Amino acid sequence: MSERFDCFYCRDSLQGKKYVQKEGRHCCVKCFDKICANTCIECKKPIGADSKELHFKNRYWHDTCFRCVKCYKSLVDEPFMLRENNKVWCGDCTTNEDAPKCKGCFKPIIAGDQNVEYKKMVWHKDCFTCSQCRKVIGSGSFFPKGDDFFCVSCHENKFAKTCAKCKNPITSGGLTYQEQPWHSECFICSNCKKQLGGKRFTAVEDQFYCVECYKECVAKKCAGCKNPITGFGRGTSVVNYEDESWHDYCFKCTRCARGLANKRFVRHDGKIYCAECPKRL
C-alpha cells in the first residue's frame, strides 16, 4: 500500500495534481495562493503559483510589476535602484532625479551638459537668457538685478546713466558735474578739446574752458595791467565800472597808487584817482 501524498494544509491528495513545495512542505496551488504566497510590494496582491516572482532584500514583486516608478520601463534583467517608499528606479531616472535642476527649464542637468552656475543656482547654458531681450547669455558677461539677469547691452540701456552731452550710456568711468553725468571724453574744453576731468576749468553759458583757453578766448582784460581776469589765484575779486574791468589789486589811484577797491574814487580824463588826488592836479 503506497503512502498518501496530500496537501499539508487542506489534506487533499496531490496525486497527479500541480503542487508547490515551500519550506519543505507540499501544498496545492489553492492553498499556496491563499496561505503561502508573498505579497507584491507594488500592487499589494499575492504572487500566485502561476506568476513569476522577483525578490530583492526581502521584498517581492510580480515580474509585470517590477517597473521603474518614473518611466515605467520593465526592470527585469535591467540595472535598478530601490529608493524611498520601496520604489524601484531605472539607472537613467535615478541619474536624472539626483542631478541638479535647471533654474530655467526645471529639467535635470546631467553629466556632460554645458551649464552656468551663479550663487548656488544652475542653468543649462542655452537656458541662461537675458530677462529683457531673451537672448542667450550663456557664458558671456551679465548683470544681476534681483531675480533678473541682463546682458551688457540691455543693462546699459535700462540702468546705466546717460551722458549729458552725447546721451549715450556711461558703462564705465565717467564724471559728474552739477549732478549730471558725463563721459570723460565728452567733458572737454570747448576751444582746444582737451579733457577737463580732474583739471581746473571755467563754465561760461554751458560751455567749458580750460584755464589757458579761458584766458585767451573768453576772459575780460584788466584795464590796468591788460592781463586776463580769470578768477583764479591772486585777485579773484573784480571791479567793474563803465564797461571796463580791473583786478581788484589793479584798481588803484593813478597818482598815489592807493588801492581803491570798495572805496570812493574819481575818474578824470579816463584815469582813476582817489578822492584826494584830483585836488592836487
PyRosetta script that sets phi, psi and omega in degrees:
from pyrosetta import init, pose_from_sequence

init()
pose = pose_from_sequence("MSERFDCFYCRDSLQGKKYVQKEGRHCCVKCFDKICANTCIECKKPIGADSKELHFKNRYWHDTCFRCVKCYKSLVDEPFMLRENNKVWCGDCTTNEDAPKCKGCFKPIIAGDQNVEYKKMVWHKDCFTCSQCRKVIGSGSFFPKGDDFFCVSCHENKFAKTCAKCKNPITSGGLTYQEQPWHSECFICSNCKKQLGGKRFTAVEDQFYCVECYKECVAKKCAGCKNPITGFGRGTSVVNYEDESWHDYCFKCTRCARGLANKRFVRHDGKIYCAECPKRL")
pose.set_psi(1, 124.7)
pose.set_omega(1, -175.9)
pose.set_phi(2, -78.9)
pose.set_psi(2, 152.5)
pose.set_omega(2, -179.7)
pose.set_phi(3, -73.8)
pose.set_psi(3, 142.9)
pose.set_omega(3, -179.6)
pose.set_phi(4, -69.5)
pose.set_psi(4, 144.2)
pose.set_omega(4, 179.4)
pose.set_phi(5, -121.0)
pose.set_psi(5, 88.6)
pose.set_omega(5, -171.0)
pose.set_phi(6, -112.3)
pose.set_psi(6, 161.2)
pose.set_omega(6, 173.1)
pose.set_phi(7, -66.3)
pose.set_psi(7, 134.4)
pose.set_omega(7, -177.8)
pose.set_phi(8, -61.8)
pose.set_psi(8, -29.8)
pose.set_omega(8, -174.2)
pose.set_phi(9, -95.2)
pose.set_psi(9, -53.2)
pose.set_omega(9, -175.5)
pose.set_phi(10, -97.5)
pose.set_psi(10, -8.3)
pose.set_omega(10, 178.2)
pose.set_phi(11, 67.8)
pose.set_psi(11, 10.1)
pose.set_omega(11, 173.8)
pose.set_phi(12, -69.7)
pose.set_psi(12, 148.3)
pose.set_omega(12, -179.1)
pose.set_phi(13, -68.1)
pose.set_psi(13, 137.6)
pose.set_omega(13, 178.4)
pose.set_phi(14, -100.7)
pose.set_psi(14, 4.3)
pose.set_omega(14, -177.9)
pose.set_phi(15, -60.8)
pose.set_psi(15, 119.9)
pose.set_omega(15, 177.9)
pose.set_phi(16, 75.8)
pose.set_psi(16, 6.9)
pose.set_omega(16, -178.0)
pose.set_phi(17, -114.4)
pose.set_psi(17, 160.7)
pose.set_omega(17, 175.2)
pose.set_phi(18, -73.9)
pose.set_psi(18, 138.6)
pose.set_omega(18, -179.8)
pose.set_phi(19, -146.0)
pose.set_psi(19, 171.2)
pose.set_omega(19, -179.2)
pose.set_phi(20, -129.3)
pose.set_psi(20, 137.7)
pose.set_omega(20, 176.2)
pose.set_phi(21, -106.7)
pose.set_psi(21, 124.4)
pose.set_omega(21, 179.6)
pose.set_phi(22, -141.1)
pose.set_psi(22, 127.3)
pose.set_omega(22, 179.7)
pose.set_phi(23, 54.2)
pose.set_psi(23, 39.4)
pose.set_omega(23, 176.6)
pose.set_phi(24, 80.2)
pose.set_psi(24, 2.9)
pose.set_omega(24, -178.8)
pose.set_phi(25, -113.5)
pose.set_psi(25, 145.3)
pose.set_omega(25, 178.0)
pose.set_phi(26, -102.5)
pose.set_psi(26, 135.6)
pose.set_omega(26, 179.2)
pose.set_phi(27, -145.1)
pose.set_psi(27, 153.4)
pose.set_omega(27, 179.0)
pose.set_phi(28, -71.2)
pose.set_psi(28, 164.8)
pose.set_omega(28, -178.0)
pose.set_phi(29, -61.2)
pose.set_psi(29, -39.6)
pose.set_omega(29, -178.0)
pose.set_phi(30, -62.0)
pose.set_psi(30, -47.2)
pose.set_omega(30, 179.8)
pose.set_phi(31, -69.2)
pose.set_psi(31, -33.3)
pose.set_omega(31, 178.0)
pose.set_phi(32, -62.8)
pose.set_psi(32, -48.6)
pose.set_omega(32, -178.5)
pose.set_phi(33, -62.5)
pose.set_psi(33, -33.8)
pose.set_omega(33, -175.4)
pose.set_phi(34, -83.8)
pose.set_psi(34, -36.7)
pose.set_omega(34, -169.8)
pose.set_phi(35, -111.9)
pose.set_psi(35, -39.8)
pose.set_omega(35, -167.9)
pose.set_phi(36, -104.1)
pose.set_psi(36, -18.7)
pose.set_omega(36, -172.7)
pose.set_phi(37, -64.9)
pose.set_psi(37, 143.3)
pose.set_omega(37, 173.2)
pose.set_phi(38, -75.9)
pose.set_psi(38, 153.5)
pose.set_omega(38, 179.7)
pose.set_phi(39, -96.2)
pose.set_psi(39, 131.6)
pose.set_omega(39, 178.6)
pose.set_phi(40, -66.8)
pose.set_psi(40, 127.0)
pose.set_omega(40, -177.4)
pose.set_phi(41, -69.7)
pose.set_psi(41, -16.5)
pose.set_omega(41, -178.4)
pose.set_phi(42, -91.2)
pose.set_psi(42, -56.4)
pose.set_omega(42, -175.4)
pose.set_phi(43, -94.6)
pose.set_psi(43, -8.9)
pose.set_omega(43, 177.2)
pose.set_phi(44, 68.9)
pose.set_psi(44, 15.6)
pose.set_omega(44, 178.4)
pose.set_phi(45, -105.5)
pose.set_psi(45, 156.8)
pose.set_omega(45, 179.8)
pose.set_phi(46, -64.3)
pose.set_psi(46, 147.2)
pose.set_omega(46, 175.8)
pose.set_phi(47, -96.4)
pose.set_psi(47, 97.6)
pose.set_omega(47, -172.4)
pose.set_phi(48, -70.0)
pose.set_psi(48, 171.5)
pose.set_omega(48, -177.3)
pose.set_phi(49, -62.8)
pose.set_psi(49, -28.2)
pose.set_omega(49, -178.7)
pose.set_phi(50, -88.3)
pose.set_psi(50, -0.5)
pose.set_omega(50, -179.3)
pose.set_phi(51, -101.0)
pose.set_psi(51, 152.1)
pose.set_omega(51, 173.6)
pose.set_phi(52, -84.2)
pose.set_psi(52, 137.3)
pose.set_omega(52, -175.3)
pose.set_phi(53, -118.8)
pose.set_psi(53, 138.8)
pose.set_omega(53, 172.8)
pose.set_phi(54, -118.2)
pose.set_psi(54, 144.7)
pose.set_omega(54, 178.9)
pose.set_phi(55, -141.5)
pose.set_psi(55, 150.9)
pose.set_omega(55, 179.8)
pose.set_phi(56, -157.3)
pose.set_psi(56, 120.6)
pose.set_omega(56, 179.1)
pose.set_phi(57, 50.6)
pose.set_psi(57, 54.7)
pose.set_omega(57, 176.4)
pose.set_phi(58, 61.5)
pose.set_psi(58, 25.2)
pose.set_omega(58, 173.9)
pose.set_phi(59, -121.9)
pose.set_psi(59, 146.1)
pose.set_omega(59, -171.1)
pose.set_phi(60, -129.9)
pose.set_psi(60, 147.3)
pose.set_omega(60, 179.0)
pose.set_phi(61, -140.4)
pose.set_psi(61, 149.5)
pose.set_omega(61, 159.8)
pose.set_phi(62, -64.9)
pose.set_psi(62, 148.7)
pose.set_omega(62, 179.0)
pose.set_phi(63, -63.0)
pose.set_psi(63, -29.0)
pose.set_omega(63, 179.3)
pose.set_phi(64, -77.6)
pose.set_psi(64, -16.8)
pose.set_omega(64, 178.6)
pose.set_phi(65, -93.4)
pose.set_psi(65, -9.9)
pose.set_omega(65, -176.6)
pose.set_phi(66, -83.7)
pose.set_psi(66, 80.0)
pose.set_omega(66, -176.2)
pose.set_phi(67, -131.1)
pose.set_psi(67, 157.0)
pose.set_omega(67, 177.0)
pose.set_phi(68, -64.8)
pose.set_psi(68, 131.9)
pose.set_omega(68, -177.6)
pose.set_phi(69, -66.6)
pose.set_psi(69, -21.7)
pose.set_omega(69, -177.6)
pose.set_phi(70, -94.3)
pose.set_psi(70, -52.1)
pose.set_omega(70, -174.5)
pose.set_phi(71, -105.3)
pose.set_psi(71, -5.1)
pose.set_omega(71, 176.1)
pose.set_phi(72, 66.2)
pose.set_psi(72, 15.9)
pose.set_omega(72, 176.6)
pose.set_phi(73, -73.1)
pose.set_psi(73, 139.2)
pose.set_omega(73, 177.6)
pose.set_phi(74, -63.7)
pose.set_psi(74, 135.9)
pose.set_omega(74, -178.1)
pose.set_phi(75, -106.8)
pose.set_psi(75, 10.2)
pose.set_omega(75, 173.6)
pose.set_phi(76, -62.9)
pose.set_psi(76, 123.1)
pose.set_omega(76, -179.1)
pose.set_phi(77, 66.4)
pose.set_psi(77, 21.4)
pose.set_omega(77, 178.2)
pose.set_phi(78, -123.2)
pose.set_psi(78, 150.8)
pose.set_omega(78, 174.8)
pose.set_phi(79, -62.8)
pose.set_psi(79, 143.5)
pose.set_omega(79, -178.8)
pose.set_phi(80, -149.9)
pose.set_psi(80, 169.5)
pose.set_omega(80, 175.5)
pose.set_phi(81, -137.7)
pose.set_psi(81, 135.0)
pose.set_omega(81, 176.3)
pose.set_phi(82, -91.4)
pose.set_psi(82, 118.4)
pose.set_omega(82, -176.2)
pose.set_phi(83, -113.1)
pose.set_psi(83, -163.7)
pose.set_omega(83, -176.1)
pose.set_phi(84, -56.4)
pose.set_psi(84, 151.4)
pose.set_omega(84, -179.3)
pose.set_phi(85, 60.2)
pose.set_psi(85, 25.8)
pose.set_omega(85, 177.0)
pose.set_phi(86, 58.4)
pose.set_psi(86, 31.1)
pose.set_omega(86, 178.2)
pose.set_phi(87, -93.5)
pose.set_psi(87, 140.4)
pose.set_omega(87, 179.5)
pose.set_phi(88, -99.4)
pose.set_psi(88, 141.7)
pose.set_omega(88, -178.1)
pose.set_phi(89, -126.0)
pose.set_psi(89, 143.9)
pose.set_omega(89, 172.6)
pose.set_phi(90, -76.7)
pose.set_psi(90, 167.7)
pose.set_omega(90, -178.0)
pose.set_phi(91, -61.7)
pose.set_psi(91, -41.6)
pose.set_omega(91, -178.4)
pose.set_phi(92, -64.5)
pose.set_psi(92, -45.6)
pose.set_omega(92, -177.9)
pose.set_phi(93, -68.8)
pose.set_psi(93, -33.1)
pose.set_omega(93, 176.4)
pose.set_phi(94, -63.4)
pose.set_psi(94, -44.3)
pose.set_omega(94, 178.7)
pose.set_phi(95, -61.0)
pose.set_psi(95, -45.3)
pose.set_omega(95, -178.6)
pose.set_phi(96, -66.2)
pose.set_psi(96, -37.4)
pose.set_omega(96, -177.9)
pose.set_phi(97, -68.0)
pose.set_psi(97, -37.3)
pose.set_omega(97, -178.1)
pose.set_phi(98, -83.7)
pose.set_psi(98, -15.3)
pose.set_omega(98, -178.2)
pose.set_phi(99, -72.9)
pose.set_psi(99, 150.5)
pose.set_omega(99, 175.7)
pose.set_phi(100, -63.2)
pose.set_psi(100, 150.7)
pose.set_omega(100, -177.2)
pose.set_phi(101, -98.5)
pose.set_psi(101, 137.3)
pose.set_omega(101, 178.5)
pose.set_phi(102, -66.3)
pose.set_psi(102, 131.7)
pose.set_omega(102, 179.4)
pose.set_phi(103, -67.8)
pose.set_psi(103, -19.8)
pose.set_omega(103, -178.5)
pose.set_phi(104, -88.5)
pose.set_psi(104, -57.3)
pose.set_omega(104, -175.7)
pose.set_phi(105, -102.2)
pose.set_psi(105, -7.4)
pose.set_omega(105, 178.1)
pose.set_phi(106, 66.6)
pose.set_psi(106, 13.2)
pose.set_omega(106, 176.2)
pose.set_phi(107, -93.3)
pose.set_psi(107, 158.7)
pose.set_omega(107, -177.0)
pose.set_phi(108, -67.6)
pose.set_psi(108, 147.4)
pose.set_omega(108, 173.1)
pose.set_phi(109, -103.5)
pose.set_psi(109, 108.1)
pose.set_omega(109, -174.1)
pose.set_phi(110, -98.1)
pose.set_psi(110, 166.9)
pose.set_omega(110, -178.2)
pose.set_phi(111, -54.0)
pose.set_psi(111, 132.3)
pose.set_omega(111, 179.9)
pose.set_phi(112, 99.6)
pose.set_psi(112, -19.4)
pose.set_omega(112, 178.5)
pose.set_phi(113, -72.7)
pose.set_psi(113, 134.9)
pose.set_omega(113, 173.2)
pose.set_phi(114, -73.1)
pose.set_psi(114, 134.8)
pose.set_omega(114, -175.2)
pose.set_phi(115, -144.3)
pose.set_psi(115, 166.6)
pose.set_omega(115, 178.0)
pose.set_phi(116, -124.2)
pose.set_psi(116, 130.2)
pose.set_omega(116, 178.7)
pose.set_phi(117, -115.0)
pose.set_psi(117, 139.1)
pose.set_omega(117, 176.6)
pose.set_phi(118, -154.1)
pose.set_psi(118, 119.7)
pose.set_omega(118, 178.1)
pose.set_phi(119, 48.2)
pose.set_psi(119, 55.4)
pose.set_omega(119, 176.0)
pose.set_phi(120, 65.7)
pose.set_psi(120, 12.6)
pose.set_omega(120, 172.6)
pose.set_phi(121, -109.9)
pose.set_psi(121, 153.3)
pose.set_omega(121, -176.8)
pose.set_phi(122, -140.2)
pose.set_psi(122, 143.4)
pose.set_omega(122, 179.0)
pose.set_phi(123, -131.2)
pose.set_psi(123, 151.4)
pose.set_omega(123, 160.9)
pose.set_phi(124, -61.0)
pose.set_psi(124, 147.7)
pose.set_omega(124, -178.3)
pose.set_phi(125, -55.4)
pose.set_psi(125, -41.5)
pose.set_omega(125, -178.0)
pose.set_phi(126, -79.0)
pose.set_psi(126, -9.0)
pose.set_omega(126, 178.8)
pose.set_phi(127, -94.1)
pose.set_psi(127, -11.0)
pose.set_omega(127, -179.2)
pose.set_phi(128, -87.2)
pose.set_psi(128, 95.0)
pose.set_omega(128, -171.5)
pose.set_phi(129, -120.7)
pose.set_psi(129, 160.7)
pose.set_omega(129, 177.6)
pose.set_phi(130, -69.3)
pose.set_psi(130, 133.3)
pose.set_omega(130, -179.7)
pose.set_phi(131, -68.1)
pose.set_psi(131, -18.0)
pose.set_omega(131, -177.7)
pose.set_phi(132, -94.4)
pose.set_psi(132, -60.0)
pose.set_omega(132, -174.5)
pose.set_phi(133, -96.0)
pose.set_psi(133, -10.7)
pose.set_omega(133, 177.7)
pose.set_phi(134, 68.7)
pose.set_psi(134, 10.6)
pose.set_omega(134, 176.0)
pose.set_phi(135, -76.3)
pose.set_psi(135, 150.7)
pose.set_omega(135, -178.9)
pose.set_phi(136, -67.7)
pose.set_psi(136, 125.2)
pose.set_omega(136, 174.8)
pose.set_phi(137, -85.6)
pose.set_psi(137, -37.4)
pose.set_omega(137, 179.6)
pose.set_phi(138, 57.1)
pose.set_psi(138, -125.1)
pose.set_omega(138, -179.7)
pose.set_phi(139, -97.6)
pose.set_psi(139, 13.2)
pose.set_omega(139, 179.9)
pose.set_phi(140, -78.2)
pose.set_psi(140, 179.4)
pose.set_omega(140, 179.7)
pose.set_phi(141, -72.5)
pose.set_psi(141, 147.1)
pose.set_omega(141, 179.1)
pose.set_phi(142, -152.6)
pose.set_psi(142, 166.1)
pose.set_omega(142, 178.9)
pose.set_phi(143, -126.6)
pose.set_psi(143, 121.3)
pose.set_omega(143, 176.7)
pose.set_phi(144, -81.9)
pose.set_psi(144, 139.4)
pose.set_omega(144, 174.1)
pose.set_phi(145, -138.7)
pose.set_psi(145, 98.5)
pose.set_omega(145, -175.6)
pose.set_phi(146, 63.5)
pose.set_psi(146, -123.2)
pose.set_omega(146, 179.1)
pose.set_phi(147, -92.5)
pose.set_psi(147, 3.3)
pose.set_omega(147, -177.6)
pose.set_phi(148, -105.8)
pose.set_psi(148, 158.7)
pose.set_omega(148, 178.4)
pose.set_phi(149, -133.2)
pose.set_psi(149, 135.0)
pose.set_omega(149, -174.7)
pose.set_phi(150, -124.4)
pose.set_psi(150, 140.1)
pose.set_omega(150, 171.9)
pose.set_phi(151, -69.9)
pose.set_psi(151, 168.2)
pose.set_omega(151, -175.2)
pose.set_phi(152, -59.0)
pose.set_psi(152, -45.0)
pose.set_omega(152, -176.5)
pose.set_phi(153, -63.1)
pose.set_psi(153, -47.5)
pose.set_omega(153, -178.5)
pose.set_phi(154, -68.3)
pose.set_psi(154, -35.6)
pose.set_omega(154, 177.8)
pose.set_phi(155, -64.5)
pose.set_psi(155, -41.2)
pose.set_omega(155, 178.6)
pose.set_phi(156, -61.7)
pose.set_psi(156, -46.3)
pose.set_omega(156, -176.9)
pose.set_phi(157, -68.7)
pose.set_psi(157, -31.9)
pose.set_omega(157, -173.1)
pose.set_phi(158, -92.8)
pose.set_psi(158, -35.2)
pose.set_omega(158, -169.9)
pose.set_phi(159, -122.6)
pose.set_psi(159, -25.2)
pose.set_omega(159, -174.4)
pose.set_phi(160, -68.8)
pose.set_psi(160, 148.5)
pose.set_omega(160, 175.7)
pose.set_phi(161, -68.1)
pose.set_psi(161, 150.2)
pose.set_omega(161, -178.3)
pose.set_phi(162, -104.5)
pose.set_psi(162, 131.7)
pose.set_omega(162, -179.2)
pose.set_phi(163, -62.1)
pose.set_psi(163, 133.5)
pose.set_omega(163, -178.4)
pose.set_phi(164, -64.4)
pose.set_psi(164, -22.1)
pose.set_omega(164, -178.2)
pose.set_phi(165, -94.6)
pose.set_psi(165, -60.6)
pose.set_omega(165, -172.9)
pose.set_phi(166, -90.4)
pose.set_psi(166, -11.3)
pose.set_omega(166, 177.0)
pose.set_phi(167, 69.2)
pose.set_psi(167, 9.6)
pose.set_omega(167, 177.0)
pose.set_phi(168, -92.5)
pose.set_psi(168, 156.5)
pose.set_omega(168, -178.2)
pose.set_phi(169, -62.9)
pose.set_psi(169, 147.4)
pose.set_omega(169, 174.4)
pose.set_phi(170, -100.3)
pose.set_psi(170, 105.9)
pose.set_omega(170, -173.9)
pose.set_phi(171, -89.7)
pose.set_psi(171, -24.8)
pose.set_omega(171, 178.2)
pose.set_phi(172, -156.8)
pose.set_psi(172, 153.3)
pose.set_omega(172, 178.9)
pose.set_phi(173, 64.5)
pose.set_psi(173, -135.3)
pose.set_omega(173, -177.7)
pose.set_phi(174, 84.9)
pose.set_psi(174, 176.2)
pose.set_omega(174, 179.6)
pose.set_phi(175, -150.0)
pose.set_psi(175, 169.0)
pose.set_omega(175, -178.3)
pose.set_phi(176, -124.6)
pose.set_psi(176, 134.5)
pose.set_omega(176, 175.0)
pose.set_phi(177, -137.0)
pose.set_psi(177, 124.2)
pose.set_omega(177, -177.1)
pose.set_phi(178, 51.0)
pose.set_psi(178, 46.4)
pose.set_omega(178, 174.8)
pose.set_phi(179, 65.1)
pose.set_psi(179, 18.9)
pose.set_omega(179, 175.3)
pose.set_phi(180, -116.8)
pose.set_psi(180, 137.9)
pose.set_omega(180, -179.6)
pose.set_phi(181, -86.0)
pose.set_psi(181, 147.8)
pose.set_omega(181, 179.8)
pose.set_phi(182, -139.4)
pose.set_psi(182, 146.0)
pose.set_omega(182, 162.5)
pose.set_phi(183, -66.6)
pose.set_psi(183, 145.6)
pose.set_omega(183, 177.0)
pose.set_phi(184, -59.9)
pose.set_psi(184, -37.2)
pose.set_omega(184, -178.1)
pose.set_phi(185, -78.0)
pose.set_psi(185, -9.4)
pose.set_omega(185, 176.8)
pose.set_phi(186, -95.9)
pose.set_psi(186, -20.1)
pose.set_omega(186, -178.5)
pose.set_phi(187, -91.2)
pose.set_psi(187, 86.8)
pose.set_omega(187, -170.4)
pose.set_phi(188, -132.5)
pose.set_psi(188, 164.1)
pose.set_omega(188, 175.9)
pose.set_phi(189, -66.4)
pose.set_psi(189, 132.0)
pose.set_omega(189, -178.3)
pose.set_phi(190, -67.2)
pose.set_psi(190, -18.8)
pose.set_omega(190, -177.8)
pose.set_phi(191, -98.6)
pose.set_psi(191, -58.7)
pose.set_omega(191, -174.7)
pose.set_phi(192, -94.9)
pose.set_psi(192, -8.9)
pose.set_omega(192, 175.7)
pose.set_phi(193, 70.4)
pose.set_psi(193, 13.7)
pose.set_omega(193, 176.2)
pose.set_phi(194, -75.5)
pose.set_psi(194, 145.6)
pose.set_omega(194, 178.3)
pose.set_phi(195, -67.1)
pose.set_psi(195, 141.2)
pose.set_omega(195, -174.6)
pose.set_phi(196, -106.0)
pose.set_psi(196, -1.3)
pose.set_omega(196, -179.3)
pose.set_phi(197, -57.8)
pose.set_psi(197, 125.1)
pose.set_omega(197, 179.5)
pose.set_phi(198, 76.6)
pose.set_psi(198, 6.7)
pose.set_omega(198, -179.3)
pose.set_phi(199, -118.2)
pose.set_psi(199, 161.8)
pose.set_omega(199, 177.3)
pose.set_phi(200, -75.3)
pose.set_psi(200, 139.3)
pose.set_omega(200, 179.8)
pose.set_phi(201, -153.4)
pose.set_psi(201, 168.9)
pose.set_omega(201, 176.8)
pose.set_phi(202, -129.5)
pose.set_psi(202, 137.1)
pose.set_omega(202, 177.7)
pose.set_phi(203, -99.9)
pose.set_psi(203, 129.2)
pose.set_omega(203, 178.8)
pose.set_phi(204, -133.3)
pose.set_psi(204, 109.8)
pose.set_omega(204, 177.5)
pose.set_phi(205, 50.1)
pose.set_psi(205, 56.3)
pose.set_omega(205, 177.1)
pose.set_phi(206, 67.4)
pose.set_psi(206, 10.3)
pose.set_omega(206, 174.9)
pose.set_phi(207, -112.0)
pose.set_psi(207, 145.4)
pose.set_omega(207, -179.2)
pose.set_phi(208, -113.9)
pose.set_psi(208, 139.7)
pose.set_omega(208, -178.6)
pose.set_phi(209, -133.8)
pose.set_psi(209, 137.8)
pose.set_omega(209, 170.6)
pose.set_phi(210, -69.0)
pose.set_psi(210, 168.5)
pose.set_omega(210, -175.6)
pose.set_phi(211, -59.4)
pose.set_psi(211, -45.6)
pose.set_omega(211, -176.0)
pose.set_phi(212, -64.9)
pose.set_psi(212, -44.2)
pose.set_omega(212, -179.0)
pose.set_phi(213, -70.2)
pose.set_psi(213, -32.7)
pose.set_omega(213, 177.1)
pose.set_phi(214, -64.6)
pose.set_psi(214, -43.6)
pose.set_omega(214, 178.2)
pose.set_phi(215, -61.2)
pose.set_psi(215, -42.9)
pose.set_omega(215, -173.2)
pose.set_phi(216, -76.2)
pose.set_psi(216, -40.9)
pose.set_omega(216, -167.7)
pose.set_phi(217, -108.7)
pose.set_psi(217, -25.4)
pose.set_omega(217, -168.4)
pose.set_phi(218, -119.0)
pose.set_psi(218, -44.7)
pose.set_omega(218, -170.6)
pose.set_phi(219, -61.3)
pose.set_psi(219, 143.6)
pose.set_omega(219, 173.5)
pose.set_phi(220, -70.1)
pose.set_psi(220, 151.8)
pose.set_omega(220, 178.5)
pose.set_phi(221, -95.4)
pose.set_psi(221, 134.9)
pose.set_omega(221, 179.7)
pose.set_phi(222, -63.9)
pose.set_psi(222, 129.1)
pose.set_omega(222, 178.9)
pose.set_phi(223, -68.0)
pose.set_psi(223, -14.4)
pose.set_omega(223, 179.4)
pose.set_phi(224, -90.9)
pose.set_psi(224, -63.8)
pose.set_omega(224, -174.8)
pose.set_phi(225, -95.4)
pose.set_psi(225, -7.5)
pose.set_omega(225, 178.9)
pose.set_phi(226, 68.9)
pose.set_psi(226, 6.6)
pose.set_omega(226, 177.2)
pose.set_phi(227, -90.2)
pose.set_psi(227, 159.6)
pose.set_omega(227, -179.0)
pose.set_phi(228, -63.0)
pose.set_psi(228, 145.1)
pose.set_omega(228, 173.2)
pose.set_phi(229, -98.8)
pose.set_psi(229, 103.7)
pose.set_omega(229, -171.3)
pose.set_phi(230, -99.0)
pose.set_psi(230, -24.0)
pose.set_omega(230, -173.7)
pose.set_phi(231, 85.8)
pose.set_psi(231, 1.1)
pose.set_omega(231, 178.4)
pose.set_phi(232, -101.4)
pose.set_psi(232, 149.5)
pose.set_omega(232, 172.1)
pose.set_phi(233, 64.4)
pose.set_psi(233, -141.4)
pose.set_omega(233, -176.7)
pose.set_phi(234, -69.5)
pose.set_psi(234, 138.5)
pose.set_omega(234, 176.2)
pose.set_phi(235, 79.4)
pose.set_psi(235, 46.5)
pose.set_omega(235, 179.2)
pose.set_phi(236, -72.2)
pose.set_psi(236, -21.5)
pose.set_omega(236, 177.1)
pose.set_phi(237, -83.3)
pose.set_psi(237, 144.6)
pose.set_omega(237, -176.4)
pose.set_phi(238, -124.9)
pose.set_psi(238, 141.8)
pose.set_omega(238, 174.9)
pose.set_phi(239, -109.7)
pose.set_psi(239, 125.3)
pose.set_omega(239, 179.0)
pose.set_phi(240, -114.8)
pose.set_psi(240, 134.4)
pose.set_omega(240, 178.8)
pose.set_phi(241, -156.3)
pose.set_psi(241, 122.6)
pose.set_omega(241, 177.0)
pose.set_phi(242, 47.6)
pose.set_psi(242, 59.1)
pose.set_omega(242, 175.7)
pose.set_phi(243, 63.8)
pose.set_psi(243, 14.5)
pose.set_omega(243, 174.3)
pose.set_phi(244, -121.9)
pose.set_psi(244, 157.1)
pose.set_omega(244, -178.7)
pose.set_phi(245, -134.1)
pose.set_psi(245, 152.2)
pose.set_omega(245, 178.9)
pose.set_phi(246, -137.3)
pose.set_psi(246, 148.7)
pose.set_omega(246, 161.8)
pose.set_phi(247, -61.2)
pose.set_psi(247, 148.1)
pose.set_omega(247, -178.7)
pose.set_phi(248, -60.8)
pose.set_psi(248, -33.9)
pose.set_omega(248, -179.5)
pose.set_phi(249, -79.2)
pose.set_psi(249, -11.7)
pose.set_omega(249, 177.5)
pose.set_phi(250, -93.6)
pose.set_psi(250, -11.5)
pose.set_omega(250, -178.3)
pose.set_phi(251, -86.2)
pose.set_psi(251, 90.1)
pose.set_omega(251, -174.5)
pose.set_phi(252, -143.1)
pose.set_psi(252, 165.7)
pose.set_omega(252, -177.9)
pose.set_phi(253, -65.4)
pose.set_psi(253, 132.2)
pose.set_omega(253, -178.9)
pose.set_phi(254, -64.9)
pose.set_psi(254, -28.3)
pose.set_omega(254, -175.5)
pose.set_phi(255, -91.6)
pose.set_psi(255, -51.8)
pose.set_omega(255, -173.2)
pose.set_phi(256, -103.8)
pose.set_psi(256, -4.8)
pose.set_omega(256, 177.8)
pose.set_phi(257, 65.2)
pose.set_psi(257, 16.8)
pose.set_omega(257, 176.6)
pose.set_phi(258, -71.1)
pose.set_psi(258, 134.9)
pose.set_omega(258, 177.2)
pose.set_phi(259, -64.9)
pose.set_psi(259, 133.2)
pose.set_omega(259, -174.6)
pose.set_phi(260, -114.1)
pose.set_psi(260, 7.1)
pose.set_omega(260, 178.2)
pose.set_phi(261, -60.2)
pose.set_psi(261, 128.1)
pose.set_omega(261, -179.6)
pose.set_phi(262, 64.6)
pose.set_psi(262, 22.0)
pose.set_omega(262, 178.1)
pose.set_phi(263, -126.7)
pose.set_psi(263, 165.7)
pose.set_omega(263, 177.2)
pose.set_phi(264, -69.3)
pose.set_psi(264, 140.6)
pose.set_omega(264, 178.9)
pose.set_phi(265, -147.3)
pose.set_psi(265, 168.9)
pose.set_omega(265, 179.9)
pose.set_phi(266, -131.7)
pose.set_psi(266, 140.3)
pose.set_omega(266, 175.1)
pose.set_phi(267, -108.2)
pose.set_psi(267, 128.5)
pose.set_omega(267, -177.2)
pose.set_phi(268, -140.5)
pose.set_psi(268, 124.4)
pose.set_omega(268, -178.6)
pose.set_phi(269, 53.0)
pose.set_psi(269, 39.3)
pose.set_omega(269, 177.0)
pose.set_phi(270, 79.3)
pose.set_psi(270, 3.7)
pose.set_omega(270, -179.0)
pose.set_phi(271, -114.5)
pose.set_psi(271, 156.8)
pose.set_omega(271, -177.3)
pose.set_phi(272, -102.3)
pose.set_psi(272, 133.5)
pose.set_omega(272, 179.0)
pose.set_phi(273, -133.4)
pose.set_psi(273, 154.8)
pose.set_omega(273, 171.3)
pose.set_phi(274, -71.6)
pose.set_psi(274, 173.4)
pose.set_omega(274, -176.1)
pose.set_phi(275, -66.3)
pose.set_psi(275, -23.2)
pose.set_omega(275, -174.3)
pose.set_phi(276, -91.1)
pose.set_psi(276, -38.0)
pose.set_omega(276, -172.2)
pose.set_phi(277, -64.0)
pose.set_psi(277, -34.5)
pose.set_omega(277, 178.0)
pose.set_phi(278, -59.2)
pose.set_psi(278, -26.9)
pose.set_omega(278, 179.7)
pose.set_phi(279, -68.3)
pose.set_psi(279, -22.2)
pose.set_omega(279, -175.7)
pose.set_phi(280, -93.7)
pose.set_psi(280, -7.0)
pose.set_omega(280, -177.9)
pose.set_phi(281, -70.6)
pose.dump_pdb("model.pdb")
